[in-house]
Amino acid sequence: MRRWMLIAAIVPVLAFQAGCGGSTEPQFGVAEAKVIRQRTADFASTFNAKEVDKLIGFYASEVVFMPCPDAPRKDAVGNFFKDMFSHGARS
């Protein structure tokens, strides 16, 4: 009887510990940071060159551009940058 009580006490503790283990998801690391820095530099140089067609390529085809969600998605992004550049935008 005593043995079963001990087992009954230990099993929930072990189950709790197993469930509270560390994350099994891949962690953000040096390689990912390098890719982000490169993409940011690419975006900045494309923006400074005012290459609207290339800027649109940085966005997913499903992008929702506010405040005008009814416009075709990538068209709205392109129009936004064209408008910015026509008003003299630069970094």
Secondary structure, DSSP 8 states (H G I E B T S, - for coil): -HHHHHHHHHHHHHHHHHHT----S----HHHHHHHHHHHHHHHHHHHTT-HHHHHTTS-TT---TT-TTS-HHHHHHHHHHHHHHTT---
